[in-house]
Amino acid sequence: MSKCLTIELLEKKICRLLSGYLYMVLKNKSVIVSSIRLWRANNLDELAGLDSNYTNYTSVKVDATVLNISKI
């Protein structure tokens, strides 16, 4: 994706991609991703651990910065 994309356009594009993946690959036709939150991680080394914890549905603490503060 281009670095010139605005955060809003990036969010829309990711929602479309996730919805398409759910529908076409996972065959889940009941879920449409319409809203997401983007975060910039301050420590990229912890991403594998965060992904592992999220997959197992446990509590995850994220040290991150909100990319689009205007929506909060």
N, CA, C and O atoms as CSV, one atom per row, in Angstrom:
chain,resi,resn,atom,element,x,y,z
A,1,MET,N,N,0.832,-1.175,0.000
A,1,MET,CA,C,0.000,0.000,0.000
A,1,MET,C,C,0.879,1.241,0.000
A,1,MET,O,O,1.993,1.228,0.524
A,2,SER,N,N,0.387,2.270,-0.570
A,2,SER,CA,C,1.136,3.513,-0.671
A,2,SER,C,C,1.239,4.211,0.678
A,2,SER,O,O,0.304,4.174,1.479
A,3,LYS,N,N,2.373,4.842,0.923
A,3,LYS,CA,C,2.542,5.615,2.156
A,3,LYS,C,C,1.714,6.894,2.126
A,3,LYS,O,O,1.557,7.552,3.154
A,4,CYS,N,N,1.183,7.252,0.958
A,4,CYS,CA,C,0.382,8.471,0.825
A,4,CYS,C,C,-1.077,8.270,1.230
A,4,CYS,O,O,-1.831,9.240,1.305
A,5,LEU,N,N,-1.485,7.034,1.491
A,5,LEU,CA,C,-2.860,6.777,1.907
A,5,LEU,C,C,-3.157,7.459,3.229
A,5,LEU,O,O,-2.319,7.466,4.131
A,6,THR,N,N,-4.338,8.029,3.347
A,6,THR,CA,C,-4.748,8.575,4.632
A,6,THR,C,C,-5.133,7.410,5.545
A,6,THR,O,O,-5.383,6.301,5.074
A,7,ILE,N,N,-5.178,7.667,6.836
A,7,ILE,CA,C,-5.547,6.626,7.793
A,7,ILE,C,C,-6.959,6.124,7.501
A,7,ILE,O,O,-7.223,4.924,7.590
A,8,GLU,N,N,-7.856,7.026,7.158
A,8,GLU,CA,C,-9.242,6.625,6.868
A,8,GLU,C,C,-9.304,5.683,5.669
A,8,GLU,O,O,-10.019,4.681,5.707
A,9,LEU,N,N,-8.566,5.993,4.610
A,9,LEU,CA,C,-8.559,5.115,3.443
A,9,LEU,C,C,-7.900,3.780,3.751
A,9,LEU,O,O,-8.342,2.742,3.259
A,10,LEU,N,N,-6.856,3.799,4.555
A,10,LEU,CA,C,-6.198,2.564,4.959
A,10,LEU,C,C,-7.154,1.684,5.765
A,10,LEU,O,O,-7.204,0.472,5.559
A,11,GLU,N,N,-7.913,2.293,6.686
A,11,GLU,CA,C,-8.895,1.540,7.477
A,11,GLU,C,C,-9.947,0.904,6.573
A,11,GLU,O,O,-10.294,-0.262,6.759
A,12,LYS,N,N,-10.455,1.653,5.599
A,12,LYS,CA,C,-11.470,1.129,4.681
A,12,LYS,C,C,-10.917,-0.036,3.865
A,12,LYS,O,O,-11.594,-1.044,3.667
A,13,LYS,N,N,-9.677,0.115,3.393
A,13,LYS,CA,C,-9.061,-0.933,2.585
A,13,LYS,C,C,-8.851,-2.209,3.410
A,13,LYS,O,O,-9.095,-3.311,2.919
A,14,ILE,N,N,-8.405,-2.061,4.647
A,14,ILE,CA,C,-8.202,-3.222,5.508
A,14,ILE,C,C,-9.534,-3.894,5.825
A,14,ILE,O,O,-9.614,-5.123,5.830
A,15,CYS,N,N,-10.581,-3.111,6.089
A,15,CYS,CA,C,-11.911,-3.678,6.340
A,15,CYS,C,C,-12.385,-4.497,5.145
A,15,CYS,O,O,-12.920,-5.593,5.309
A,16,ARG,N,N,-12.188,-3.962,3.941
A,16,ARG,CA,C,-12.575,-4.684,2.725
A,16,ARG,C,C,-11.803,-5.991,2.591
A,16,ARG,O,O,-12.379,-7.029,2.266
A,17,LEU,N,N,-10.491,-5.936,2.844
A,17,LEU,CA,C,-9.663,-7.134,2.740
A,17,LEU,C,C,-10.058,-8.191,3.766
A,17,LEU,O,O,-10.150,-9.374,3.438
A,18,LEU,N,N,-10.291,-7.766,5.011
A,18,LEU,CA,C,-10.690,-8.709,6.056
A,18,LEU,C,C,-12.053,-9.322,5.763
A,18,LEU,O,O,-12.250,-10.522,5.954
A,19,SER,N,N,-12.988,-8.506,5.303
A,19,SER,CA,C,-14.325,-9.017,4.969
A,19,SER,C,C,-14.234,-10.010,3.812
A,19,SER,O,O,-14.888,-11.052,3.833
A,20,GLY,N,N,-13.426,-9.688,2.807
A,20,GLY,CA,C,-13.241,-10.588,1.680
A,20,GLY,C,C,-12.616,-11.904,2.105
A,20,GLY,O,O,-13.013,-12.966,1.625
A,21,TYR,N,N,-11.639,-11.842,3.002
A,21,TYR,CA,C,-10.991,-13.054,3.512
A,21,TYR,C,C,-11.984,-13.919,4.280
A,21,TYR,O,O,-12.025,-15.136,4.099
A,22,LEU,N,N,-12.785,-13.287,5.139
A,22,LEU,CA,C,-13.790,-14.037,5.894
A,22,LEU,C,C,-14.785,-14.717,4.957
A,22,LEU,O,O,-15.154,-15.873,5.166
A,23,TYR,N,N,-15.216,-13.994,3.926
A,23,TYR,CA,C,-16.247,-14.499,3.016
A,23,TYR,C,C,-15.702,-15.557,2.064
A,23,TYR,O,O,-16.290,-16.629,1.921
A,24,MET,N,N,-14.576,-15.259,1.411
A,24,MET,CA,C,-14.069,-16.137,0.357
A,24,MET,C,C,-13.232,-17.302,0.889
A,24,MET,O,O,-13.369,-18.425,0.402
A,25,VAL,N,N,-12.380,-17.058,1.866
A,25,VAL,CA,C,-11.453,-18.092,2.335
A,25,VAL,C,C,-12.051,-18.905,3.478
A,25,VAL,O,O,-12.067,-20.135,3.431
A,26,LEU,N,N,-12.543,-18.210,4.510
A,26,LEU,CA,C,-13.084,-18.910,5.672
A,26,LEU,C,C,-14.547,-19.315,5.495
A,26,LEU,O,O,-15.104,-20.028,6.330
A,27,LYS,N,N,-15.167,-18.858,4.402
A,27,LYS,CA,C,-16.574,-19.190,4.085
A,27,LYS,C,C,-17.536,-18.741,5.183
A,27,LYS,O,O,-18.586,-19.352,5.381
A,28,ASN,N,N,-17.175,-17.670,5.896
A,28,ASN,CA,C,-18.046,-17.109,6.928
A,28,ASN,C,C,-18.822,-15.962,6.293
A,28,ASN,O,O,-18.302,-14.857,6.136
A,29,LYS,N,N,-20.066,-16.235,5.933
A,29,LYS,CA,C,-20.873,-15.245,5.225
A,29,LYS,C,C,-21.726,-14.398,6.162
A,29,LYS,O,O,-22.537,-13.593,5.705
A,30,SER,N,N,-21.547,-14.574,7.478
A,30,SER,CA,C,-22.372,-13.853,8.443
A,30,SER,C,C,-21.668,-12.645,9.048
A,30,SER,O,O,-22.300,-11.873,9.768
A,31,VAL,N,N,-20.374,-12.458,8.775
A,31,VAL,CA,C,-19.616,-11.373,9.394
A,31,VAL,C,C,-19.049,-10.449,8.324
A,31,VAL,O,O,-18.438,-10.898,7.355
A,32,ILE,N,N,-19.263,-9.149,8.518
A,32,ILE,CA,C,-18.663,-8.129,7.667
A,32,ILE,C,C,-17.905,-7.175,8.575
A,32,ILE,O,O,-18.474,-6.632,9.522
A,33,VAL,N,N,-16.633,-6.968,8.293
A,33,VAL,CA,C,-15.815,-6.053,9.090
A,33,VAL,C,C,-16.098,-4.636,8.605
A,33,VAL,O,O,-15.803,-4.298,7.458
A,34,SER,N,N,-16.672,-3.807,9.478
A,34,SER,CA,C,-17.025,-2.445,9.072
A,34,SER,C,C,-16.234,-1.383,9.817
A,34,SER,O,O,-16.251,-0.214,9.432
A,35,SER,N,N,-15.544,-1.776,10.876
A,35,SER,CA,C,-14.794,-0.799,11.663
A,35,SER,C,C,-13.601,-1.498,12.306
A,35,SER,O,O,-13.719,-2.614,12.811
A,36,ILE,N,N,-12.460,-0.832,12.280
A,36,ILE,CA,C,-11.259,-1.356,12.924
A,36,ILE,C,C,-10.525,-0.209,13.594
A,36,ILE,O,O,-10.820,0.960,13.348
A,37,ARG,N,N,-9.571,-0.554,14.439
A,37,ARG,CA,C,-8.670,0.428,15.037
A,37,ARG,C,C,-7.254,0.076,14.641
A,37,ARG,O,O,-6.839,-1.078,14.741
A,38,LEU,N,N,-6.517,1.069,14.194
A,38,LEU,CA,C,-5.121,0.858,13.822
A,38,LEU,C,C,-4.226,1.412,14.921
A,38,LEU,O,O,-4.481,2.487,15.464
A,39,TRP,N,N,-3.179,0.670,15.240
A,39,TRP,CA,C,-2.226,1.087,16.263
A,39,TRP,C,C,-0.821,0.950,15.710
A,39,TRP,O,O,-0.539,0.052,14.916
A,40,ARG,N,N,0.037,1.827,16.126
A,40,ARG,CA,C,1.452,1.714,15.789
A,40,ARG,C,C,2.142,1.131,17.012
A,40,ARG,O,O,2.179,1.761,18.069
A,41,ALA,N,N,2.684,-0.059,16.871
A,41,ALA,CA,C,3.343,-0.723,17.991
A,41,ALA,C,C,4.693,-0.074,18.250
A,41,ALA,O,O,5.442,0.209,17.315
A,42,ASN,N,N,4.999,0.158,19.508
A,42,ASN,CA,C,6.272,0.763,19.875
A,42,ASN,C,C,7.381,-0.272,20.006
A,42,ASN,O,O,8.558,0.083,19.948
A,43,ASN,N,N,7.033,-1.540,20.181
A,43,ASN,CA,C,8.024,-2.595,20.322
A,43,ASN,C,C,7.635,-3.747,19.403
A,43,ASN,O,O,6.789,-4.567,19.759
A,44,LEU,N,N,8.236,-3.813,18.245
A,44,LEU,CA,C,7.865,-4.824,17.252
A,44,LEU,C,C,8.262,-6.235,17.665
A,44,LEU,O,O,7.716,-7.203,17.135
A,45,ASP,N,N,9.198,-6.374,18.598
A,45,ASP,CA,C,9.620,-7.698,19.047
A,45,ASP,C,C,8.512,-8.436,19.788
A,45,ASP,O,O,8.535,-9.664,19.861
A,46,GLU,N,N,7.553,-7.716,20.334
A,46,GLU,CA,C,6.484,-8.336,21.112
A,46,GLU,C,C,5.289,-8.775,20.259
A,46,GLU,O,O,4.354,-9.375,20.790
A,47,LEU,N,N,5.296,-8.493,18.954
A,47,LEU,CA,C,4.134,-8.787,18.123
A,47,LEU,C,C,3.800,-10.279,18.064
A,47,LEU,O,O,2.624,-10.645,18.068
A,48,ALA,N,N,4.806,-11.137,18.010
A,48,ALA,CA,C,4.535,-12.586,17.972
A,48,ALA,C,C,3.831,-13.028,19.252
A,48,ALA,O,O,2.895,-13.826,19.197
A,49,GLY,N,N,4.268,-12.521,20.396
A,49,GLY,CA,C,3.625,-12.847,21.659
A,49,GLY,C,C,2.212,-12.310,21.751
A,49,GLY,O,O,1.322,-12.983,22.270
A,50,LEU,N,N,1.998,-11.102,21.251
A,50,LEU,CA,C,0.653,-10.522,21.242
A,50,LEU,C,C,-0.277,-11.349,20.370
A,50,LEU,O,O,-1.419,-11.618,20.743
A,51,ASP,N,N,0.218,-11.747,19.211
A,51,ASP,CA,C,-0.591,-12.557,18.298
A,51,ASP,C,C,-0.945,-13.891,18.937
A,51,ASP,O,O,-2.077,-14.360,18.815
A,52,SER,N,N,-0.002,-14.493,19.605
A,52,SER,CA,C,-0.236,-15.762,20.285
A,52,SER,C,C,-1.282,-15.611,21.387
A,52,SER,O,O,-2.185,-16.441,21.498
A,53,ASN,N,N,-1.170,-14.569,22.199
A,53,ASN,CA,C,-2.139,-14.339,23.272
A,53,ASN,C,C,-3.521,-14.033,22.721
A,53,ASN,O,O,-4.519,-14.523,23.250
A,54,TYR,N,N,-3.594,-13.232,21.669
A,54,TYR,CA,C,-4.882,-12.883,21.081
A,54,TYR,C,C,-5.562,-14.124,20.505
A,54,TYR,O,O,-6.773,-14.293,20.643
A,55,THR,N,N,-4.787,-14.981,19.866
A,55,THR,CA,C,-5.339,-16.205,19.288
A,55,THR,C,C,-5.925,-17.107,20.365
A,55,THR,O,O,-6.918,-17.796,20.131
A,56,ASN,N,N,-5.317,-17.103,21.538
A,56,ASN,CA,C,-5.798,-17.942,22.633
A,56,ASN,C,C,-6.819,-17.221,23.522
A,56,ASN,O,O,-7.217,-17.750,24.560
A,57,TYR,N,N,-7.243,-16.022,23.120
A,57,TYR,CA,C,-8.269,-15.252,23.825
A,57,TYR,C,C,-7.909,-14.938,25.269
A,57,TYR,O,O,-8.774,-14.979,26.144
A,58,THR,N,N,-6.662,-14.631,25.524
A,58,THR,CA,C,-6.266,-14.204,26.859
A,58,THR,C,C,-6.086,-12.693,26.866
A,58,THR,O,O,-6.095,-12.063,25.808
A,59,SER,N,N,-5.927,-12.126,28.007
A,59,SER,CA,C,-5.731,-10.692,28.135
A,59,SER,C,C,-4.393,-10.287,27.539
A,59,SER,O,O,-3.380,-10.952,27.755
A,60,VAL,N,N,-4.395,-9.188,26.786
A,60,VAL,CA,C,-3.183,-8.717,26.126
A,60,VAL,C,C,-2.992,-7.245,26.451
A,60,VAL,O,O,-3.901,-6.442,26.244
A,61,LYS,N,N,-1.818,-6.883,26.959
A,61,LYS,CA,C,-1.483,-5.484,27.199
A,61,LYS,C,C,-0.617,-5.011,26.039
A,61,LYS,O,O,0.404,-5.623,25.729
A,62,VAL,N,N,-1.028,-3.919,25.400
A,62,VAL,CA,C,-0.318,-3.409,24.234
A,62,VAL,C,C,0.207,-2.024,24.539
A,62,VAL,O,O,-0.550,-1.138,24.933
A,63,ASP,N,N,1.504,-1.836,24.358
A,63,ASP,CA,C,2.118,-0.520,24.474
A,63,ASP,C,C,2.183,0.059,23.070
A,63,ASP,O,O,3.098,-0.250,22.306
A,64,ALA,N,N,1.203,0.907,22.727
A,64,ALA,CA,C,1.090,1.399,21.353
A,64,ALA,C,C,0.621,2.839,21.342
A,64,ALA,O,O,0.250,3.396,22.375
A,65,THR,N,N,0.642,3.433,20.166
A,65,THR,CA,C,0.201,4.800,19.960
A,65,THR,C,C,-0.951,4.799,18.967
A,65,THR,O,O,-0.865,4.140,17.930
A,66,VAL,N,N,-2.031,5.523,19.260
A,66,VAL,CA,C,-3.163,5.606,18.358
A,66,VAL,C,C,-2.747,6.401,17.134
A,66,VAL,O,O,-2.155,7.473,17.256
A,67,LEU,N,N,-3.063,5.861,15.917
A,67,LEU,CA,C,-2.685,6.548,14.690
A,67,LEU,C,C,-3.664,7.659,14.324
A,67,LEU,O,O,-3.252,8.683,13.779
A,68,ASN,N,N,-4.935,7.479,14.609
A,68,ASN,CA,C,-5.936,8.470,14.245
A,68,ASN,C,C,-6.662,8.912,15.500
A,68,ASN,O,O,-7.715,8.366,15.829
A,69,ILE,N,N,-6.121,9.885,16.200
A,69,ILE,CA,C,-6.662,10.323,17.488
A,69,ILE,C,C,-8.016,11.015,17.364
A,69,ILE,O,O,-8.745,11.111,18.352
A,70,SER,N,N,-8.367,11.495,16.180
A,70,SER,CA,C,-9.614,12.252,16.009
A,70,SER,C,C,-10.869,11.415,16.204
A,70,SER,O,O,-11.933,11.979,16.460
A,71,LYS,N,N,-10.789,10.099,16.092
A,71,LYS,CA,C,-11.980,9.244,16.228
A,71,LYS,C,C,-12.252,8.838,17.647
A,71,LYS,O,O,-13.252,8.166,17.901
A,72,ILE,N,N,-11.420,9.209,18.578
A,72,ILE,CA,C,-11.619,8.792,19.973
A,72,ILE,C,C,-12.480,9.796,20.709
A,72,ILE,O,O,-12.758,9.618,21.895
